[in-house]
């Protein structure tokens, strides 16, 4: 069974960035971005804000809080 794509991955692709381009823009390795997208690593609040600003959305649209996930 295929896992659902993350909001971060969907938004990045919708803005036509590949992982290499976007990871360079936010100042992390491609491997780190991949971990963010797969939910294996949570970016700091500052990094979440930076990513959201570059994608033009609220950080909560990309990185829901635990309350939003369980609701």
C-alpha positions as a Markdown table, in Angstrom:
| # | Residue | x | y | z |
|---|---|---|---|---|
| 1 | Unk | 0.0 | 0.0 | 0.0 |
| 2 | Unk | 1.3 | 3.4 | -1.0 |
| 3 | Unk | 1.8 | 6.1 | 1.7 |
| 4 | Unk | 0.0 | 9.4 | 1.2 |
| 5 | Unk | 2.2 | 12.3 | 0.1 |
| 6 | Unk | 2.9 | 15.0 | 2.7 |
| 7 | Unk | 1.6 | 18.5 | 2.5 |
| 8 | Unk | 5.2 | 19.7 | 2.2 |
| 9 | Unk | 6.0 | 17.5 | -0.7 |
| 10 | Unk | 2.7 | 18.4 | -2.5 |
| 11 | Unk | 3.3 | 22.1 | -2.1 |
| 12 | Unk | 6.9 | 21.9 | -3.1 |
| 13 | Unk | 5.9 | 20.0 | -6.3 |
| 14 | Unk | 3.0 | 22.4 | -7.0 |
| 15 | Unk | 5.6 | 25.3 | -6.9 |
| 16 | Unk | 7.7 | 23.2 | -9.4 |
| 17 | Unk | 10.7 | 22.9 | -7.1 |
| 18 | Unk | 12.6 | 19.6 | -7.1 |
| 19 | Unk | 14.2 | 18.4 | -3.8 |
| 20 | Unk | 17.6 | 19.7 | -4.8 |
| 21 | Unk | 16.4 | 23.2 | -5.6 |
| 22 | Unk | 14.2 | 23.5 | -2.5 |
| 23 | Unk | 16.7 | 22.1 | 0.0 |
| 24 | Unk | 19.3 | 24.7 | -1.3 |
| 25 | Unk | 16.7 | 27.5 | -0.8 |
| 26 | Unk | 16.0 | 26.5 | 2.8 |
| 27 | Unk | 19.6 | 25.7 | 3.6 |
| 28 | Unk | 19.5 | 22.0 | 4.4 |
| 29 | Unk | 20.7 | 18.9 | 2.7 |
| 30 | Unk | 18.5 | 17.0 | 0.3 |
| 31 | Unk | 18.4 | 14.1 | 2.7 |
| 32 | Unk | 17.1 | 16.4 | 5.5 |
| 33 | Unk | 14.4 | 17.7 | 3.3 |
| 34 | Unk | 13.4 | 14.2 | 2.4 |
| 35 | Unk | 13.1 | 13.3 | 6.1 |
| 36 | Unk | 10.9 | 16.4 | 6.6 |
| 37 | Unk | 8.7 | 15.2 | 3.8 |
| 38 | Unk | 8.4 | 11.7 | 5.1 |
| 39 | Unk | 7.8 | 12.8 | 8.7 |
| 40 | Unk | 11.0 | 11.2 | 10.0 |
| 41 | Unk | 12.3 | 14.6 | 11.2 |
| 42 | Unk | 10.4 | 17.7 | 12.4 |
| 43 | Unk | 11.9 | 21.0 | 11.4 |
| 44 | Unk | 12.5 | 23.7 | 14.1 |
| 45 | Unk | 9.7 | 26.3 | 14.4 |
| 46 | Unk | 12.1 | 28.8 | 12.7 |
| 47 | Unk | 12.6 | 26.4 | 9.8 |
| 48 | Unk | 8.9 | 25.7 | 9.6 |
| 49 | Unk | 8.3 | 29.4 | 9.2 |
| 50 | Unk | 10.9 | 29.8 | 6.5 |
| 51 | Unk | 9.5 | 26.8 | 4.5 |
| 52 | Unk | 6.0 | 28.2 | 4.8 |
| 53 | Unk | 7.0 | 31.7 | 3.7 |
| 54 | Unk | 8.8 | 30.3 | 0.6 |
| 55 | Unk | 5.7 | 28.2 | -0.3 |
| 56 | Unk | 3.3 | 31.1 | 0.5 |
| 57 | Unk | 1.2 | 29.3 | 3.1 |
| 58 | Unk | 0.8 | 29.1 | 6.9 |
| 59 | Unk | 3.2 | 26.8 | 8.6 |
| 60 | Unk | 0.2 | 25.0 | 10.1 |
| 61 | Unk | -0.9 | 24.0 | 6.7 |
| 62 | Unk | 2.3 | 22.1 | 6.2 |
| 63 | Unk | 3.2 | 21.0 | 9.7 |
| 64 | Unk | 0.0 | 20.3 | 11.7 |
| 65 | Unk | 0.2 | 20.3 | 15.5 |
| 66 | Unk | -0.6 | 17.1 | 17.4 |
| 67 | Unk | -4.0 | 18.6 | 18.3 |
| 68 | Unk | -4.9 | 19.1 | 14.6 |
| 69 | Unk | -3.7 | 15.6 | 13.7 |
| 70 | Unk | -5.9 | 13.9 | 16.3 |
| 71 | Unk | -9.0 | 16.0 | 15.6 |
